[in-house]
Amino acid sequence: MERSVALGCFCGLLALSQPITAQESLPAEKIRDISPDQKFAMRISYDADSNKQLIESGKADSAKIFSETIKSIELVTLPARDKVLELLPSDDGGTNYDNVTLLWSADSNWCAFYYNQPRVGYTSVYHRAGDKFTPVNKPDELVVDATKGLKDADVRNEYVQPLRWTKPGVLLLDQLSIFRGGEIDDAKFQLTAGLDPKTGKFQVVSKKKLPADVKRNNKTTNRTS
């Protein structure tokens, strides 16, 4: 009888401890890049303990979120924080990337998501219909061929970053292409992307090559945090 009572008490304590453990393992969240109409935002979920250790070991800014600790980056509703879509591909979870950005159009019906890995960074665009957002391009489609007209040119690094929405559905982007070997100057372009009137596809509709001496504004502000 005493053994049965003791066993029951032990099981009861075990059951009580399980929700606490589960709660402690939940990732921390940061809500940012809120849409102009205040109905949507980007949610970054990350491991707070691991992130704190990296901050302390690297003596980094206390607000920094290291990409290696990020579990997911999602578009969510406000104020409920219900998931609308996954912004960061699951394959890139826990990898090294920076400059995470979600850029909104003034009418909150378009958003452009960007992050760059060490060698590449491309932009994904989403369009809103009701409370749903659908992708209108693949990340590597909003880019121009920087090797055109250049003999033996081979791109080593490439970054295509959204700058601003000039109007809903029209996005201005900055492209930087760096060639192998260092013998060819970096190629810099300003791109305009929008819906093609003939095909209805969201794509680069115009480009302007910038002089080689124009410096790209690539300040590494901690956009991940």
VOBA-1610 file (N, C-alpha, C; in pm, whole numbers, padded with zeros to 5 digits, always signed):
BEGIN
Met+00084-00120+00000Met+00000+00000+00000Met+00088+00126+00000Glu+00189+00129+00089Glu+00278+00243+00097Glu+00352+00262-00034Arg+00389+00146-00095Arg+00460+00153-00223Arg+00372+00215-00331Ser+00242+00179-00331Ser+00148+00232-00430Ser+00131+00382-00413Val+00122+00429-00287Val+00107+00571-00260Val+00230+00647-00305Ala+00348+00592-00275Ala+00473+00657-00313Ala+00486+00665-00464Leu+00447+00557-00532Leu+00455+00555-00677Leu+00359+00658-00738Gly+00240+00669-00679Gly+00143+00766-00727Gly+00193+00908-00710Cys+00256+00936-00598Cys+00311+01070-00574Cys+00420+01103-00674Phe+00505+01002-00700Phe+00615+01022-00795Phe+00561+01053-00935Cys+00459+00978-00977Cys+00400+01000-01109Cys+00335+01138-01119Gly+00272+01178-01008Gly+00209+01309-01005Gly+00311+01419-01019Leu+00424+01406-00948Leu+00529+01507-00959Leu+00589+01510-01098Leu+00604+01391-01159Leu+00657+01383-01295Leu+00565+01453-01394Ala+00436+01432-01379Ala+00338+01495-01469Ala+00341+01646-01456Leu+00357+01695-01331Leu+00361+01838-01309Leu+00486+01901-01369Ser+00596+01825-01369Ser+00722+01880-01417Ser+00729+01888-01569Gln+00651+01806-01638Gln+00661+01801-01783Gln+00620+01931-01852Pro+00508+01994-01817Pro+00472+02120-01882Pro+00575+02229-01861Ile+00638+02231-01741Ile+00738+02332-01712Ile+00858+02316-01803Thr+00902+02190-01820Thr+01016+02163-01907Thr+00984+02204-02050Ala+00862+02171-02096Ala+00823+02205-02232Ala+00818+02356-02251Gln+00770+02427-02148Gln+00760+02571-02157Gln+00898+02635-02166Glu+00993+02583-02088Glu+01128+02638-02087Glu+01198+02618-02221Ser+01158+02516-02297Ser+01225+02486-02423Ser+01169+02567-02540Leu+01060+02641-02517Leu+01004+02721-02625Leu+01102+02830-02666Pro+01116+02856-02797Pro+01209+02960-02841Pro+01158+03100-02807Ala+01253+03190-02794Ala+01216+03331-02776Ala+01169+03387-02910Glu+01098+03499-02905Glu+01045+03560-03026Glu+01077+03708-03031Lys+01101+03755-03152Lys+01115+03899-03174Lys+01023+03937-03290Ile+00936+04035-03265Ile+00844+04085-03366Ile+00899+04218-03419Arg+00913+04229-03551Arg+00964+04352-03609Arg+00916+04365-03754Asp+00955+04474-03818Asp+00917+04503-03957Asp+00765+04491-03974Ile+00693+04570-03898Ile+00546+04569-03899Ile+00494+04641-04023Ser+00389+04587-04081Ser+00330+04647-04201Ser+00267+04783-04168Pro+00257+04873-04265Pro+00200+05006-04240Pro+00059+05003-04182Asp-00020+04901-04218Asp-00156+04893-04163Asp-00161+04822-04028Gln-00043+04785-03975Gln-00031+04725-03842Gln-00094+04585-03832Lys-00119+04520-03944Lys-00187+04390-03941Lys-00093+04271-03956Phe+00030+04297-03998Phe+00125+04188-04022Phe+00264+04230-03975Ala+00349+04129-03951Ala+00485+04157-03908Ala+00572+04033-03932Met+00701+04052-03916Met+00794+03940-03924Met+00825+03891-03782Arg+00819+03760-03764Arg+00851+03699-03634Arg+00978+03615-03648Ile+01077+03646-03564Ile+01201+03568-03558Ile+01198+03485-03431Ser+01200+03354-03445Ser+01202+03263-03330Ser+01344+03207-03316Tyr+01397+03213-03195Tyr+01537+03173-03176Tyr+01558+03114-03037Asp+01671+03046-03020Asp+01708+02986-02893Asp+01777+03092-02808Ala+01708+03139-02706Ala+01758+03251-02626Ala+01885+03214-02549Asp+01891+03093-02496Asp+02008+03052-02418Asp+02134+03045-02505Ser+02121+02982-02621Ser+02235+02972-02712Ser+02277+03110-02760Asn+02179+03196-02787Asn+02210+03331-02835Asn+02283+03411-02727Lys+02241+03395-02603Lys+02307+03466-02492Lys+02452+03422-02479Gln+02476+03293-02495Gln+02613+03241-02486Gln+02702+03300-02596Leu+02648+03310-02717Leu+02725+03366-02828Leu+02751+03515-02808Ile+02654+03586-02752Ile+02672+03728-02722Ile+02784+03747-02620Glu+02781+03666-02515Glu+02882+03678-02410Glu+03020+03638-02458Ser+03029+03529-02535Ser+03159+03483-02581Ser+03220+03577-02685Gly+03135+03638-02766Gly+03184+03730-02870Gly+03179+03875-02829Lys+03133+03903-02706Lys+03118+04040-02656Lys+03040+04125-02756Ala+02932+04068-02806Ala+02848+04134-02907Ala+02741+04220-02841Asp+02674+04298-02923Asp+02563+04381-02877Asp+02456+04291-02815Ser+02403+04333-02701Ser+02307+04250-02629Ser+02178+04228-02707Ala+02151+04312-02807Ala+02029+04299-02886Ala+02048+04209-03008Lys+02169+04166-03033Lys+02196+04086-03153Lys+02134+03948-03142Ile+02079+03901-03254Ile+02031+03764-03265Ile+02119+03694-03369Phe+02196+03597-03324Phe+02284+03524-03415Phe+02200+03429-03501Ser+02229+03428-03629Ser+02150+03347-03722Ser+02157+03198-03688Glu+02269+03156-03630Glu+02284+03014-03595Glu+02183+02968-03490Thr+02126+03064-03416Thr+02031+03028-03310Thr+01886+03042-03356Ile+01864+03092-03478Ile+01729+03116-03527Ile+01663+02986-03570Lys+01544+02962-03520Lys+01466+02843-03554Lys+01378+02865-03676Ser+01321+02984-03687Ser+01233+03014-03799Ser+01216+03165-03812Ile+01185+03208-03936Ile+01146+03347-03963Ile+01016+03339-04041Glu+00911+03399-03984Glu+00777+03383-04042Glu+00707+03519-04055Leu+00614+03523-04147Leu+00520+03634-04155Leu+00399+03597-04071Val+00358+03686-03979Val+00249+03655-03888Val+00147+03769-03886Thr+00027+03736-03839Thr-00077+03838-03823Thr-00057+03910-03690Leu-00113+04028-03682Leu-00115+04104-03557Leu-00259+04140-03524Pro-00296+04134-03395Pro-00209+04103-03281Pro-00200+03954-03246Ala-00270+03868-03318Ala-00280+03727-03280Ala-00149+03651-03298Arg-00063+03697-03387Arg+00064+03631-03418Arg+00044+03493-03480Asp-00062+03477-03556Asp-00084+03352-03630Asp+00007+03350-03752Lys+00062+03234-03781Lys+00155+03220-03893Lys+00080+03235-04026Val+00134+03319-04113Val+00079+03336-04248Val+00161+03255-04347Leu+00294+03269-04338Leu+00382+03191-04424Leu+00523+03190-04365Glu+00602+03096-04414Glu+00741+03082-04372Glu+00829+03162-04466Leu+00902+03258-04411Leu+00988+03342-04493Leu+01125+03279-04515Leu+01182+03226-04410Leu+01314+03163-04420Leu+01299+03016-04459Pro+01360+02971-04569Pro+01353+02830-04605Pro+01408+02742-04493Ser+01343+02631-04469Ser+01382+02544-04358Ser+01527+02496-04373Asp+01575+02481-04496Asp+01712+02435-04517Asp+01815+02535-04466Asp+01777+02661-04453Asp+01871+02764-04409Asp+01866+02789-04259Gly+01780+02718-04190Gly+01774+02732-04044Gly+01904+02688-03979Gly+01957+02770-03888Gly+02079+02737-03817Gly+02206+02764-03895Thr+02196+02825-04014Thr+02315+02855-04093Thr+02359+02999-04070Asn+02464+03038-04140Asn+02522+03171-04122Asn+02467+03268-04226Tyr+02392+03369-04182Tyr+02340+03471-04271Tyr+02320+03600-04192Asp+02292+03708-04263Asp+02284+03839-04197Asp+02190+03931-04275Asn+02171+04051-04222Asn+02093+04158-04289Asn+01951+04116-04324Val+01885+04049-04233Val+01747+04007-04255Val+01657+04130-04263Thr+01578+04137-04370Thr+01495+04255-04395Thr+01360+04214-04452Leu+01254+04276-04402Leu+01122+04264-04464Leu+01076+04406-04495Leu+01063+04436-04624Leu+01033+04571-04669Leu+00891+04578-04724Trp+00811+04671-04669Trp+00669+04679-04702Trp+00640+04792-04801Ser+00541+04769-04888Ser+00486+04877-04971Ser+00392+04960-04884Ala+00362+05080-04930Ala+00281+05173-04850Ala+00141+05120-04823Asp+00087+05039-04916Asp-00050+04989-04897Asp-00055+04855-04825Ser+00059+04805-04780Ser+00070+04679-04705Ser+00032+04556-04787Asn+00022+04570-04919Asn-00017+04457-05004Asn+00102+04387-05069Trp+00221+04443-05052Trp+00343+04384-05107Trp+00453+04387-05000Cys+00532+04283-04996Cys+00649+04284-04908Cys+00765+04211-04976Ala+00886+04255-04947Ala+01007+04198-05004Ala+01095+04147-04891Phe+01132+04020-04895Phe+01212+03958-04790Phe+01353+03933-04842Tyr+01451+03972-04760Tyr+01592+03958-04800Tyr+01676+03912-04681Tyr+01774+03828-04712Tyr+01882+03797-04619Tyr+02000+03753-04704Asn+02121+03776-04655Asn+02236+03732-04734Asn+02322+03634-04656Gln+02360+03529-04725Gln+02461+03436-04676Gln+02597+03493-04713Pro+02706+03428-04672Pro+02837+03488-04699Pro+02863+03521-04846Arg+02808+03442-04940Arg+02841+03465-05080Arg+02723+03511-05166Val+02602+03490-05123Val+02486+03529-05204Val+02375+03586-05115Gly+02295+03671-05179Gly+02176+03723-05113Gly+02077+03768-05218Tyr+01956+03713-05214Tyr+01854+03747-05313Tyr+01724+03788-05243Thr+01632+03842-05321Thr+01508+03898-05268Thr+01388+03818-05314Ser+01301+03786-05219Ser+01173+03719-05248Ser+01060+03818-05225Val+00965+03824-05318Val+00854+03919-05310Val+00723+03843-05292Tyr+00635+03899-05207Tyr+00506+03837-05179Tyr+00395+03940-05201His+00282+03892-05251His+00168+03979-05277His+00049+03932-05195Arg-00024+04027-05143Arg-00136+03998-05053Arg-00269+03993-05127Ala-00346+03893-05096Ala-00484+03884-05142Ala-00568+03845-05021Gly-00644+03939-04966Gly-00715+03914-04841Gly-00616+03906-04726Asp-00620+03795-04653Asp-00524+03773-04545Asp-00414+03675-04584Lys-00402+03646-04711Lys-00301+03551-04758Lys-00197+03622-04844Phe-00073+03575-04834Phe+00035+03626-04916Phe+00090+03513-05001Thr+00112+03540-05128Thr+00166+03439-05218Thr+00296+03490-05280Pro+00394+03400-05300Pro+00519+03442-05364Pro+00497+03472-05512Val+00563+03576-05561Val+00548+03612-05703Val+00678+03591-05781Asn+00782+03545-05714Asn+00908+03517-05783Asn+00989+03416-05704Lys+01084+03354-05770Lys+01185+03275-05702Lys+01300+03369-05666Pro+01370+03342-05555Pro+01470+03438-05507Pro+01574+03479-05611Asp+01619+03384-05695Asp+01727+03416-05789Asp+01675+03469-05923Glu+01547+03507-05930Glu+01492+03559-06055Glu+01504+03711-06067Leu+01511+03780-05954Leu+01523+03926-05959Leu+01671+03963-05962Val+01732+03944-06078Val+01875+03966-06095Val+01903+03982-06245Val+02008+04056-06278Val+02051+04066-06418Val+02186+03999-06434Asp+02218+03957-06555Asp+02343+03888-06584Asp+02457+03989-06587Ala+02539+03986-06483Ala+02650+04082-06472Ala+02767+04046-06563Thr+02769+03925-06617Thr+02882+03882-06701Thr+02862+03917-06848Lys+02746+03968-06884Lys+02716+03998-07024Lys+02815+04100-07080Gly+02881+04062-07191Gly+02978+04149-07255Gly+03116+04145-07195Leu+03135+04064-07091Leu+03265+04053-07025Leu+03327+03917-07055Lys+03444+03915-07110Lys+03512+03791-07146Lys+03567+03722-07022Asp+03537+03593-07010Asp+03589+03508-06902Asp+03548+03556-06762Ala+03441+03631-06755Ala+03395+03679-06623Ala+03316+03570-06552Asp+03343+03553-06425Asp+03275+03453-06344Asp+03239+03515-06209Val+03110+03519-06180Val+03064+03583-06057Val+03094+03493-05937Arg+03157+03553-05836Arg+03188+03480-05713Arg+03086+03509-05604Asn+03055+03635-05583Asn+02956+03678-05483Asn+02852+03765-05550Glu+02727+03753-05503Glu+02621+03835-05563Glu+02513+03865-05459Tyr+02475+03991-05450Tyr+02376+04035-05353Tyr+02276+04127-05423Val+02148+04094-05415Val+02042+04176-05474Val+01946+04213-05361Gln+01959+04335-05313Gln+01890+04380-05192Gln+01781+04481-05224Pro+01663+04467-05165Pro+01556+04565-05189Pro+01587+04698-05123Leu+01562+04806-05195Leu+01586+04941-05142Leu+01458+05006-05093Arg+01357+05009-05180Arg+01228+05070-05142Arg+01124+05038-05248Trp+00999+05047-05207Trp+00886+05039-05300Trp+00859+05181-05350Thr+00876+05203-05480Thr+00848+05337-05534Thr+00698+05361-05539Lys+00622+05255-05555Lys+00477+05254-05543Lys+00436+05109-05526Pro+00313+05081-05482Pro+00273+04941-05464Pro+00293+04860-05593Gly+00368+04752-05580Gly+00394+04665-05694Gly+00517+04700-05775Val+00587+04806-05740Val+00710+04846-05811Val+00823+04859-05708Leu+00924+04774-05722Leu+01030+04763-05622Leu+01164+04804-05682Leu+01237+04888-05609Leu+01372+04928-05646Leu+01470+04841-05570Leu+01569+04786-05643Leu+01667+04696-05582Leu+01809+04740-05618Asp+01903+04692-05538Asp+02045+04720-05557Asp+02117+04588-05580Gln+02185+04573-05692Gln+02260+04450-05720Gln+02409+04476-05719Leu+02482+04393-05647Leu+02627+04396-05646Leu+02678+04258-05685Ser+02757+04253-05793Ser+02817+04127-05839Ser+02968+04140-05832Ile+03032+04047-05762Ile+03177+04047-05743Ile+03236+03930-05821Phe+03336+03959-05903Phe+03392+03857-05991Phe+03514+03788-05929Arg+03535+03667-05970Arg+03653+03591-05925Arg+03781+03655-05979Gly+03885+03643-05899Gly+04017+03686-05945Gly+04051+03830-05912Gly+03950+03915-05900Gly+03975+04055-05866Gly+04026+04140-05980Glu+04034+04085-06102Glu+04084+04161-06216Glu+03975+04246-06281Ile+03850+04208-06261Ile+03738+04283-06317Ile+03669+04358-06205Asp+03640+04486-06229Asp+03572+04567-06127Asp+03436+04509-06093Asp+03396+04526-05968Asp+03263+04485-05926Asp+03158+04549-06016Ala+03051+04475-06044Ala+02941+04529-06124Ala+02828+04569-06031Lys+02779+04692-06050Lys+02672+04745-05965Lys+02557+04791-06053Phe+02438+04751-06015Phe+02319+04786-06090Phe+02210+04836-05997Gln+02128+04926-06047Gln+02003+04960-05980Gln+01891+04902-06065Leu+01811+04815-06004Leu+01707+04743-06076Leu+01569+04792-06035Thr+01477+04789-06130Thr+01336+04813-06101Thr+01259+04687-06137Ala+01183+04635-06042Ala+01105+04513-06064Ala+00958+04544-06048Gly+00877+04478-06131Gly+00733+04496-06126Gly+00664+04393-06213Leu+00535+04406-06228Leu+00459+04313-06310Leu+00475+04347-06458Asp+00517+04250-06536Asp+00529+04269-06679Asp+00388+04280-06739Pro+00359+04387-06814Pro+00222+04405-06866Pro+00179+04297-06965Lys+00276+04230-07027Lys+00242+04127-07126Lys+00221+03991-07061Thr+00312+03954-06972Thr+00307+03820-06912Thr+00241+03818-06775Gly+00234+03934-06709Gly+00180+03939-06574Gly+00276+03885-06470Lys+00400+03854-06510Lys+00499+03799-06419Lys+00576+03911-06351Phe+00606+03892-06222Phe+00684+03991-06148Phe+00831+03967-06180Gln+00897+04067-06239Gln+01034+04049-06285Gln+01104+04183-06297Val+01233+04178-06328Val+01309+04301-06352Val+01260+04363-06482Val+01214+04487-06476Val+01160+04554-06595Val+01256+04661-06648Ser+01351+04704-06566Ser+01453+04798-06613Ser+01576+04789-06524Lys+01689+04830-06580Lys+01814+04828-06503Lys+01898+04950-06540Lys+01981+04991-06446Lys+02075+05101-06470Lys+02208+05061-06409Lys+02310+05054-06494Lys+02442+05018-06442Lys+02505+05139-06376Leu+02559+05118-06258Leu+02622+05226-06183Leu+02772+05224-06208Pro+02837+05340-06206Pro+02982+05344-06224Pro+03055+05261-06120Ala+03170+05208-06157Ala+03245+05120-06067Ala+03289+05190-05939Asp+03302+05324-05945Asp+03349+05396-05826Asp+03236+05434-05732Val+03110+05399-05769Val+02997+05425-05678Val+02996+05319-05571Lys+03008+05358-05448Lys+03014+05264-05337Lys+02874+05219-05299Arg+02860+05091-05280Arg+02731+05035-05239Arg+02713+05055-05089Asn+02597+05102-05050Asn+02568+05122-04907Asn+02540+04987-04843Asn+02646+04926-04788Asn+02634+04791-04733Asn+02674+04789-04587Lys+02628+04891-04514Lys+02656+04894-04372Lys+02593+04772-04306Thr+02673+04701-04230Thr+02620+04580-04167Thr+02557+04618-04034Thr+02445+04683-04044Thr+02366+04705-03924Thr+02304+04574-03885Asn+02279+04557-03759Asn+02230+04426-03715Asn+02082+04412-03744Arg+02049+04390-03873Arg+01910+04378-03912Arg+01849+04247-03864Thr+01933+04151-03824Thr+01878+04025-03774Thr+01815+04045-03638Ser+01862+04142-03562Ser+01810+04160-03427Ser+01681+04238-03429
//
